[in-house]
């Protein structure tokens, strides 16, 4: 399988602060490659270097064999970049925004119109194509951002936290569009801090932390290798941080994850630990909804590798 993107020893320094510390990986044709890490891990900086927006301090980036630093214009024509910020004019319609970006790539008028309609229809925006973008909802704007990044039919699509700010339903709808791009054979580099997003969409995942890649493999292999002990997941109508800490006495190294009323504890012998955890939870007054043994997640992997949570 051909290599679309090669990142070799990339370092980026800003006034003495090292944002990237020797990052290396490859992305193959047709692969959806995830960059998973918390805010500040260096994901956005890396995507901007790959996209030719900022230069690397050291190292080399190649897209289809071309060095980004030597042939930035040629490389940019092969890339679609969907940034975190909105890349359109709110006073223009979705249709006019699309045509504007098509013009930047010198796409012939008839082809541009065909591509604009095709993409707006795919993303469910055709019915509002002539409306000003300023009136769009957040989800609609995210879809338009994606449509614009695809106008040149890129060989490599860079997505920087594309679903940040969307509610869970809108996020899953967005995932369906990314799945369609995968089915069409598009090569995608997805930066995200959402564990579930990286796990669900990625063929392979590079976990980033403090400017470095600390693990890289398929999601399942990462969970098997680094996921650690079994996980007992306890859901209650309400769990405070203090109550979670109390229950962490049953967890390996007292590590736990608490999010939205669900507590994850790590144990070596789940059958023996489960009834003890349930008894303790009830004794401290928790209104338990469910308790079960589940497989580790990528967030568990990150916790074990770094000692902290993805969203801290």
N, C-alpha and C positions, 0 to 999 in steps of 0.2 A: 504493500500500500504506500502510495507516494506521501512524502512529507510536505505539508503545506506551510507549516510554521516551525522554525527552529530558533530557540532562544538559548544563547550560550554565554554563561558567566556575566549576566547583566548586573551592573552596579549603577545606582543613581544616588548622587550626593547633592544636598542643598545646603550651602553655607555651613558645612561641618556636620550636618545631620545626614546619616546614611539611610535612605528610604528603602533601597534594594541592595541586598548583600550577596551578590553572586547567584542570580537565579538562572536555572537551566532546565529546559524541557523541550519536547517536540509534540506537535499536533499533526495527526495523519488526516488524509483526505476523507471527508465524510464523517469525521468524528465530532461529537459534542464534548468538548474538554472543559471541565469546571475548575475555576479558581475559587476555592472556599476559604474564607478567613474573616476575622472581625474587621470593623472599620479601623483604618490605620495600619493594616497589614502590608500595604504596598500594592494592592490589586489595581487601583486606578492609575497609579504612576506607571505600572508595568504596561497596562493597555495603551496609555498615551505614548509610550516609547514604541510599542509595536505599531501603532497607528501613525508614527512619524510626526507626532505633535510636539514632542520634546525629545531631546537627544539623551542617550545613555552616557553616563560618565565613563563606563568601561563596558566591555563585552560586545556581543554581536547579535543582531536580529535579522533573520532571513525569512522572506515570504516567497514561496515558490522559487527558492534559490537566489533571489535578489536581496542584496544588503539594503536594509531600510535607510541607513545613513548615507549610502552612496547613490541610491536611486529612489529618493523619497516620492517624487512625482509619479513614477511608474508604479510603485508599490501602492500608493494611495488609490490609484484607479482600480486596484484589485481588492480593496478592503471596503467593507461597510462598517461604520462605527456608530453604535447606538450609545451615547453618553448618558450619565445620570441626569444632567440638566437637559431641558427641552431644547431641541435643535430646530426650531421653526419660528415663523412670524405669526403672532397671535391675531394681527389685523388682517391676515390673508386667510382664504379658505384652505381646507385640506388639499383640494385639487390644485390650487395655485402654488401652495408650498411644494407639492410633489413635482410640479412642472418646473419650478425654480431650480430644485436640486437636480432634476434631470438635465437641465440646461448646463449646469456646472460640469457635467460629465460629457457634454456635447452629444447627447443621445438625440438622434433624429426625431423630429416632431411626431411622426406617426407611431414610431416605436415607443416614444416617451408616453404618449397618451395611452397606448396599449398597456404598458407596464404600470402606469398610475392606476388605471381602472382595475387591473388584475390584483394589485396589492391591496387597494382599498376594499375590494370585494372580499379578498381572503381574510382581511382583518375586521370585517363587519362595519366598515366606515363608508361604504358607497352611498348609502341613503343620506349621509350628512356631508358628502364630498364638497358641496358648494357653500356650506356654512362656515362662518369665521371660526377659527380654531379657539379664539378666546372664550367662546361659549361652551367648549367641550368640557366633559368631566375629566377627572384625573386619569381614569382608565382609558378613555378615548385618546387622550394626549399621549399616553404611553404607547398605544397601538400606532399612532401616527409617527411617533419617533422611530418605531421599528420599521414601519413602511418606508420611511425616508432612507433608512440605512440599507434597505434592500433595492433601492431604485436602480443601482448600477449592476445588479445581479452579481454581487461580490463573490470572489473565490474564498474569502475568509471574512466571517462576520464576527465583530467584536461587540460584546454586550456587557456594559458596565452597570451592574445592579439594576437590571431593567424592570424589576417588579417592586422595587422599594416604594413604600407608600400606598400600595394597593391592598385592599382587604383580601382575606383568604379566598373568597369566591372569584374575585377579579384576577388574583394571582394564578389560580388554577386554570382559568380561561386563557390567560397569556401563555401558560405552559403548553396548551393544545396547539398554539401557533408554532411554538418552538419544536414540538414533536413533528409537526407537518414539515418543517424545514429539515429535520433529521431524515424523515422519510424520503425527501427529495434529494438527499445526498449532500446538503449544504454543510460546509465545515464551519464550526462555531466555537468560539472561545467565550465562555460565560463566567463573569466575575460576580460572586454573590456572597452574602453572609447568612443566607438562609440554608440551614442544613438540609431540610426536606427537599428544597429546590435542587440542590446539587446532587443529592442521592437519587431523586426521581429522574432527572434529565440526563445526567452525565454518563458517558461511556467510561471515562477516567476522570479522576479528581486529583488536583494538587492542592494540598492543604497548606495555606500560607500563614505565617505568624512573624511579625516584627521583621519584615523584609526578606524572609527566607522561605523556601519550600521545605517543610518538615516531614512530609509524607506524600507519596504519589502512587496511585494504583486505581483499580476499579473500586467503586464504592463497596461492593461486597467483600473484596479482598482486604480493604482497609479495616472494615468492621471485624473480619475474622482475625486479622493480625493484631490490631491494636484495641479492639473493642473491650477486651478485658473480661472480667467475670460476668455472670448472668446479671440481668437488670430486673429488679422488681419495681413495677410502676404502680403507684398508689394514687388514686384520684379521690379527692374529697371536695365538698362544697366550698370549703375555705381552708387554706393552709397558710399559716404565717411562717416567716423565715425562722423564727424561734422554734416553732414546732418541727420544722424540717430539720433543724440542727439537732433536736432531741432524737429524732428517728435516725439520724445519720450514725448513731452508735452501732447500728447493724451493718453499715456500709463499709467497704474496703477503704481504709485510710480516711474514713469519715467524709468521703467525697459524695456529693449529691447534686442533682439538678432540680430546681423548682421553677415551674413555669405554668401560669394560668391554672392553678389548682391541681397540677399534676406533679408528683414527686418521684424522681428516679433514684433508686438506691442500688449499689453494686455489691453482689454477694457471690461467694464461691459455691455455697450449697443452698440453692433457692428453695428446695422443698422443706428444708429444716428452718430456714429463716422466715419464710412467708407467714406462717401462723404466729410467730413471735412479733413480727412487724405489725400484723393486724391487731393483735392483742394490745400492743403498746399504743397504737394509733387510737384505738377506742378508749384506752385508759386516760389519755390526755385530752379526750373530748372531741376528737375529730369525727365529723359526719362523713364516714367513708362511703363513696359511691361504688368503687371497684378496686380490686387489687389483683395483679396478675404478673406473670413472668413474661418478658418480651426480649427480643433480640437487641443488641446494642445499636446505636445510631452513629452517624458521623459526628454528631456533637459529643457523644461519649468518647469517640476517638480523639477529638480535639482536647477534651478535658484531660484525658489520660496523658496526652503528649505534652500539654502546656501547663496543666494544673489550674486552668481557668475556663470560663464559658466563652462561647463564640460571641455573644452579644454584650459582654462586659465592657 
